[in-house]
Amino acid sequence: MKISKLPDLSQLKVFLFPGVVVVLIILSGMLVLKPQLTSFFDLRKDLAEQKKELAALSQKVAVLEGYDLNELQNRANFALKVLPAEKDSPLVLVTVRSLIYSHNLILSDLTIDVGSLASESAEPTTKIEEKEGVPSFSISLSFSGALTDLYDFLTAIESTLPLMRLEELSFSREGHSIEANLELVSYYLTLPQSLGKTDRQIVPVTSEEEEIYLEVNQYLSLEGGASLPYVTSGKENPFTF
Amino acid sequence: MVDKSINLLQPDQISLGEKKRTHLLKLGTIFLIVFYCLGVLAIFSFGLVVQREHQLVQEKINLQKTKLTSLEKTESIQFLFKQRLSSLFKIVKADRPMAEEWLNYFDSFANEGLSLEGVSWLPTGQVSLSGMAGNALYLSDFLENLKKATAEGKIAQSVLASATRHAEGTYDFSLEINIKEINENQ
């Protein structure tokens, strides 16, 4: 019977230490180093995003700190007079009536198509009328007077607050006298739904918009100088003298 | 004679090679451990640096957010102002012909024998004029002026919609005009 000779394992003894080290390195690499590396790369990625966020926030803070709050408030208030937050039909009525009388025209009819007077939170049931992409409502009026006064009135109505624009004009004339029908549109714009979000970028006012502001800043405001006519209603109070 | 010789040094030479290999293996293993440890140390320490930087940036972000909270009013007003101006820009900068300017322009074409009695105006530049001319010559003068304005490019089109002659020689007429260049005559 032939007995096979066992391999001499003592020759492999020298590879035991390096082998154990390599196995340990692989194991520790899998169990410790890999999660650490993953978290390290995630952290770096996160850090890059954080730096971007910090840059945006710093820029926003710098821009906002550059504004003079009082001046900005005054400008915003004026912009709200030009473009009110809601349909300010009494003011429009007062303004149109005042301009008609100040231009020696005789008003025979005035209709304001206000539409629905829903609050901001209410769901609009009808489609909001828009001109130039801005919500508006129309005013129709009939009047008579002189042709030159009509032209002056047309110039005045488009340079008076709140912002109004001529939509349609028709008139018949006899010499210098006219009988005119006019349709105007008055604009309004509801307040922004959300204000002051930290993650929103500040969009600065452009030079063209600044020019527009300076242009409308020249517009005439009749607010305070004009009022609705006082109409008595009901019985007279017998206790007042 | 036996010419074969026994090399007694051979086993020592093999043993030296093995020793060298063993030594190299040990040295390589030690270097591997050192490099691995250095690598691990570098990754961990760099991770700590990044973590610290992450914390610092986060602190700065929180600081900026606190500042922004105090600037919330300014931001809201700025946003409101910007919103108004954007809309005003659309309305004010819209190319709309000025009615009074153009109607004066058409008036300047009318001679003493012709009167414009009815005007209809749309901001899109569509104008309807109706009037009365004392005779055909006055009317043709007026139409000639309109033709010149069309040739100059101020008016896109002018169409005589109707002209009715009365027994006394006067004419009632109506015209449809399309303005081409916005406020060209201003």
Contacts between the chains, C-beta under 8 A, distances in Angstrom:
chain1	res1	chain2	res2	distance
A	14	B	18	7.7
A	14	B	21	7.2
A	14	B	22	4.7
A	14	B	25	5.9
A	15	B	25	7.1
A	17	B	25	7.6
A	17	B	26	6.9
A	17	B	29	5.9
A	18	B	25	5.4
A	18	B	26	7.8
A	18	B	28	6.8
A	18	B	29	4.3
A	18	B	32	7.6
A	21	B	29	5.0
A	21	B	32	6.2
A	21	B	33	6.0
A	22	B	32	7.4
A	25	B	32	7.0
A	25	B	33	7.8
A	25	B	36	5.3
A	28	B	40	7.9
A	32	B	40	7.8
A	33	B	40	6.3
A	33	B	43	6.8
A	36	B	43	6.0
A	36	B	44	6.7
A	36	B	47	6.4
A	37	B	43	6.4
A	39	B	47	7.2
A	40	B	43	6.4
A	40	B	46	7.0
A	40	B	47	4.6
A	40	B	50	6.6
A	43	B	47	7.0
A	43	B	50	5.0
A	43	B	51	6.3
A	43	B	54	5.9
A	44	B	50	5.8
A	46	B	54	6.7
A	47	B	50	6.1
A	47	B	53	6.2
A	47	B	54	5.1
A	47	B	57	6.5
A	50	B	54	6.7
A	50	B	57	4.6
A	50	B	58	6.5
A	50	B	61	6.4
A	51	B	57	6.1
A	53	B	61	6.0
A	54	B	57	5.7
A	54	B	60	5.5
A	54	B	61	5.3
A	54	B	64	6.7
A	57	B	61	6.3
A	57	B	64	3.9
A	57	B	65	6.8
A	57	B	68	6.7
A	58	B	64	5.9
A	60	B	64	7.9
A	60	B	68	6.7
A	60	B	75	8.0
A	61	B	64	5.5
A	61	B	67	5.0
A	61	B	68	6.1
A	61	B	71	6.7
A	64	B	68	7.4
A	64	B	71	4.3
A	64	B	74	5.0
A	64	B	75	5.7
A	64	B	78	7.1
A	65	B	67	8.0
A	65	B	71	6.9
A	67	B	74	5.4
A	67	B	78	6.3
A	69	B	73	7.0
A	69	B	74	5.4
A	69	B	77	7.4
A	72	B	74	6.5
A	72	B	77	5.1
A	72	B	78	6.2
A	72	B	81	6.5
A	73	B	77	5.8
A	75	B	81	5.6
A	76	B	77	4.8
A	76	B	80	5.2
A	76	B	81	4.4
A	76	B	84	7.3
A	79	B	80	7.5
A	79	B	81	5.6
A	79	B	84	3.7
A	79	B	85	6.6
A	79	B	88	7.2
A	80	B	80	7.7
A	80	B	84	6.9
A	82	B	84	7.0
A	82	B	88	6.3
A	83	B	84	5.1
A	83	B	87	6.1
A	83	B	88	6.1
A	131	B	91	7.6
A	132	B	90	4.6
A	132	B	91	4.9
A	132	B	94	5.4
A	133	B	87	7.5
A	133	B	90	5.6
A	134	B	87	4.7
A	134	B	90	6.3
A	134	B	91	6.0
A	150	B	100	8.0
A	151	B	100	3.9
A	151	B	103	7.1
A	151	B	104	6.9
A	152	B	100	8.0
A	154	B	99	5.5
A	154	B	100	4.8
A	155	B	100	5.9
A	163	B	88	7.2
A	163	B	91	6.4
A	163	B	92	8.0
A	165	B	91	6.8
A	165	B	96	7.1
A	165	B	123	7.3
A	166	B	96	8.0
A	166	B	99	5.8
A	166	B	121	7.8
A	166	B	123	6.1
A	167	B	123	6.5
A	168	B	120	7.9
A	168	B	121	7.1
A	168	B	122	5.9
A	168	B	123	7.8
A	169	B	99	5.7
A	169	B	119	7.3
A	169	B	120	7.3
A	169	B	121	4.2
A	170	B	118	7.4
A	170	B	119	6.6
A	170	B	120	4.2
A	170	B	121	7.0
A	171	B	118	7.3
A	171	B	119	5.5
A	172	B	117	6.0
A	172	B	118	4.9
A	172	B	119	8.0
A	173	B	115	7.9
A	173	B	116	6.8
A	173	B	117	5.9
A	173	B	118	7.4
A	173	B	119	7.4
A	174	B	117	7.2
A	187	B	87	7.5
A	187	B	91	6.2
A	189	B	83	7.0
A	189	B	84	6.6
A	189	B	87	5.3
A	191	B	80	6.7
A	192	B	79	5.9
A	192	B	80	6.3
A	192	B	83	5.6
A	195	B	72	7.8
A	195	B	75	7.2
A	195	B	76	3.8
A	195	B	79	5.8
A	195	B	80	7.3
A	196	B	72	4.0
A	196	B	73	7.6
A	196	B	75	4.7
A	196	B	76	4.7
A	196	B	79	7.5
A	198	B	65	5.6
A	198	B	68	5.0
A	198	B	69	7.8
A	200	B	79	7.9
A	202	B	75	7.1
A	202	B	78	6.6
A	203	B	82	5.8
A	204	B	82	7.8
A	205	B	81	7.0
A	205	B	82	5.9
A	205	B	85	5.9
A	208	B	89	6.4
A	208	B	93	7.6
A	209	B	82	7.7
A	209	B	85	4.1
A	209	B	86	6.8
A	209	B	88	7.6
A	209	B	89	5.4
A	212	B	85	6.2
A	212	B	88	5.3
A	212	B	89	5.1
A	212	B	92	5.2
A	212	B	93	6.9
A	213	B	85	6.0
A	213	B	88	7.6
A	215	B	92	6.3
A	216	B	88	6.2
A	216	B	92	6.6
